[in-house]
Structure formats: structure tokens, C-alpha cells
Amino acid sequence: MSDPTDQDLAARYRPRLEAERATLLASSDETRDARKPVELDQQSVGRLSRMDALQGQAMAKGLEARRAGRLRAIDAALGRIDEGEFGWCEDCGEFIGTRRLDVDPCVTRCVSCAS
């Protein structure tokens, strides 16, 4: 079977990448308040409630960091699409394969090089 063209790859994966990007950006906006500094006012919040709030904030920040990493990977994949380099292994130059790209269109290495 022949390798797909750059246009085929762009048509197949750009919409999916752009949709995931939009979803991640919307999620980031929705959780902005959860990442704000926690008020340490003794009068309004008890010690355990503050600890819960700090833990919730830490989890929200961790999620945002993972979200930011995924956004960078998506932006890089979209850049490779624009440059006509999407779907090709950055190590050996061979086609990564549509089955692997279907699992994660942000991958940059074929199965052999990733092992």
C-alpha cells in the first residue's frame, strides 16, 4: 500500500487536532478559578477546608500543566501539517503509519524508532 499524500494526511488529522485543541482551551478557561490562589482567611475557612482547597488548587494546576503539554504537542503537529512533514518519523524518515497516527496524531516517531 502506498503512503498517503500530505493533503490526505492534513484532511484526515487537522480537524481532529483542531477540535482537541479547542476542547483543551475551553477546559482551561472553565478551570481558571480553580487555579487561583487560595485565601488563607482564618475567619471564613477552617483548617481542613483550607487544606482541601489547597489540594484542589494543586490538582487543578497539575491538570493545567498536562493540558499545556498536550496543547504544545498539538500545535507542533499542526505545524508539521503546514510544513508538509506530518506523519513522517523524525528519526528514520519513514511513514509513521495511519494506525499509529489514529491512536495519537501528535506522535513523531514510527514504532521501530519509538521502541
ABEGO torsion letter per residue (X at the ends): XBBBBAAAAAAAAAAAAAAAAAAAAAAAAAAAAAABBBBABAAABBAAAAAAAAAAAAAAAAAAAAAAAAAAAAAAAAAAAAAGABGBBAAAGBBAEAAAAAABAABABBAAAAX
